[in-house]
Amino acid sequence: SNEIHFCYSQCEYGSREAKGVFEALKNFLIGNPYEVVVVKTKIMNESQMFELLGIIHETEILDLLYVHPSSKSNWPLMGEMIHAKKRLVLFYDSPMHLCAGDTCPEGFHNANTYLDETNDQIKSLNWLQDYTTSCSTNSGTDRPRSFLVSNHYTVQTLNGTVFSNHLEAEAVNSQAVLSDRNFACKRRTGTNVNLLVVASWDIGDAVHIVQENNKAVAIASFKR
């Protein structure tokens, strides 16, 4: 099929049609009016980008898509996005420079411009807890970016293909492991973890930690 699908690592092990994914996102956002969803995906060429834009139009989710004015602008808080009813944020990775002359569709934000990510060459829990390695970021000495993404999971290999290891999720997503690593990565990078990438989000303490962190940020912002 030539239709766009979302998958992880190798699509032959399972994928989801992009239209179905965005329909599910729309239903979730309509049913949860105080939630913000961030999507990060890989786009190989401009043709795929505009096909994805067509799917966003078709699923009638475009009105919810946040458009950031420029890389020099500060990002709004989630509460401000909720108030503005722009609760879907889309980042893309690409192996090549797309959209010469800034021709990308509005709402498609280049991850390389805005996201700094911790090391994604992940192996084991012990590797994650070696903060010198696991908290190193992809920007190096480059200018600071808007968000720090923490890749926080372990992996396993099947027939030469790497998958996230759901069997270790309870230990990896525990409050002790997550809190210690978030604090260590903040010390090493000078930036709070903004986006947390985990396997099996519903196992362990990841949701609780994210909610508590968001409350603390909201209270600090209100006091200012």
Stockholm file with secondary structure:
# STOCKHOLM 1.0

chainA/1-224         SNEIHFCYSQCEYGSREAKGVFEALKNFLIGNPYEVVVVKTKIMNESQMFELLGIIHETEILDLLYVHPSSKSNWPLMGEMIHAKKRLVLFYDSPMHLCAGDTCPEGFHNANTYLDETNDQIKSLNWLQDYTTSCSTNSGTDRPRSFLVSNHYTVQTLNGTVFSNHLEAEAVNSQAVLSDRNFACKRRTGTNVNLLVVASWDIGDAVHIVQENNKAVAIASFKR
#=GR chainA/1-224 SS CCSCEEESSCGGGCEEEHHHHHHHHHHHHHHCTTCCEEEEEECCSHHHHHHHHHHHHHTTCGGGBCCCCCTTSCCCCHHHHHHHTCCEEEEEECSSCCSTTTCSCTTEEEHHHHEEEBCCCCCCHHHHTCHHHHTCBTTTTSCCCSEEEEECCCEEEETTEEEECGGGHHHHTSHHHHHHHHHHHHHHHSSCCCEEECSSTTSSSHHHHHHHHHHHHHHHHHHC
#=GC SS_cons         CCSCEEESSCGGGCEEEHHHHHHHHHHHHHHCTTCCEEEEEECCSHHHHHHHHHHHHHTTCGGGBCCCCCTTSCCCCHHHHHHHTCCEEEEEECSSCCSTTTCSCTTEEEHHHHEEEBCCCCCCHHHHTCHHHHTCBTTTTSCCCSEEEEECCCEEEETTEEEECGGGHHHHTSHHHHHHHHHHHHHHHSSCCCEEECSSTTSSSHHHHHHHHHHHHHHHHHHC
//
